[in-house]
Amino acid sequence: MSNREDILNRATDRLNELTINELFDENANATGKLVQSISQNGYYSVETPKGVSLGLAMEEYGFILDSGRGGATKAGNTSWQPQLIQWIRAKGISPRPGTTIEQLSYAIYNSINKKGYRAKPFIAEAVSAYDTIFASEYAEATAADIEIDLKKIKGNK
């Protein structure tokens, strides 16, 4: 394994950790599903001729949570209801007397559709916290790999 590959592996592990910490800082971990998806999938790196690209694999709603959402112009389907009920229970929210949890989830859904909700930018916060450190570490690893390659070339002559 090259020094660069080692740095990339450690960087993706560190970014996963920072991203999860940011989720907790934003109080955005009610059910644990998003944290679990980042822990299991998370960041990955791809080295290309133009440089290194990082990607992030997680539950789809994580990207929406990160960027926020404006109000909708039309109603969606009800496939969201089981997840919203799970979130309500995880948050410990109790419906008012005479209201079912299904009715409460529908009311919350309608509110989100009308008003949207503010972003909780946990991805950018994590990446910016690690960006400078990663650039320095990657540059040092690249220099070390070049030095190793030059020694190999020199030894072959």
N, C-alpha and C positions, 0 to 999 in steps of 0.2 A: 504494500500500500504506500502510495506517495504521501509526502508531507501535506500536499494540497488536499488529497482525499481524506486524510485524517482530520484536518481542520474543518472541512465541509461536514463530515460526520458529527464532529463535536458542535459545530455551529447549528446544525439542525436540531440536535438535542437541546442545546441552550435556548434556541428560539422557541421550541415547544414549551420549555419551562417558563420562559418569560411571558409567553402568550397566555398560558394558563394562569400565571400570577396576575396578569392584567385583567383577566376575566373576573377573578376574585376581587380585585381592586374596584372594578366597575359594578360589583354585586350582581353579576350576570351568570350565576351558576346555580340556578334553582334545582334542576333535576340531575345535573351531573353528566347528561348525555353529550353536551358540547365538549366538556373537558375530556371525557372518555374518548370521543372521536379524535381529538387533537393528540391525546396520548398514544392512541393506536395508529393513527395515520400521520398527522402533523406535517411538518415541513419536510421538503425533499429538495435536493439540489441537482442541477443539470449543468455540466461543464460543456460549453460550446466554444467554437473558435473565437467568438466575440466576447467571451467572459463567462461568468457564472450566473445562472438564474436560479432563484429560489421559488418554489411553489408551496402551496399550503392546501392540504386535503383535510376537510372536516365536514361536519353536518352542514348542509346548504344554508340553513337559517343563520349560521354563524356569520356569514358574509353580510347578510341583511342586518343582523344585530350590529355589526361593526360600522356599517354605513348609514343606518337609520332607514326610515321609510316615510315617504309622504302619504297623504291620504289617497285613497283609490277612487277612481271614477265609476267603478261598477263593483258589485258584490262578487266574491269568489265562491268556490264550492265549500262544502263542510268537511273536507278531508283534514282540516286543521284542528277539528274539535277534540280528538283524543289527546293530542299534544298539549293543547291549551288547558284541558282539564287536569292533565298531569302537572303542568306548571302551577295551576291554582292550588292544587293539593300540596305540592312541594313548598310553595310560598306560605302555606298555612292560612290561606284566605278562606273565610267562611261566607257563604251566601247569606243574605238577610233572611229572616224568617219568612216562609212562604215562597222563597225563590230556590229553584233547584240549581245544582252546580252546572247543569247543561245550559240553563237560562243565563246564568252568570257568564259562562264562557261565550255565549252568543253576544251578550252585552259588551264584553271586552273586545270581542272581534269587531263588532260594529264601531266601537270607539276608535280602534286602530284604523279601520277602513276610512273613517271620516277625518280623523286628526293626524294619523301617522304616529310615529314615535321617534324620539331623538336617538341619534347614533351613540353607541358606546364603543369608541374607536380603540379597541384592544389590540388589533393587529399592528397598526402603525406605531402605537406606543411601544410595543415589544420590539419591532424591527428597528426603530430609531434608537432604542436603548442599547442595541447590540451593534449597530451599523459601523461605528468608528472602530470598535474593538475588532470586529470581523475583518474589516479592510486591512488593518495593520497585521493581524495574524495571517491572513491569506497572502499578503505581500511577502512576509517573512518565510512562509512555507514555500512559496513559489521560488524565492531566491535560493532556499536550501535545495529544492528539487533541481534547479538549474545547475547549482554547484555539483551535485551528485552526478548529473548527466555529463557535465564537462569533464569530471574526473574519469568517468567511464570511457568517454571518447579519447581522452588523453592516454589512458591505459591501453587502449586498443591500437595505438600507433606505434 
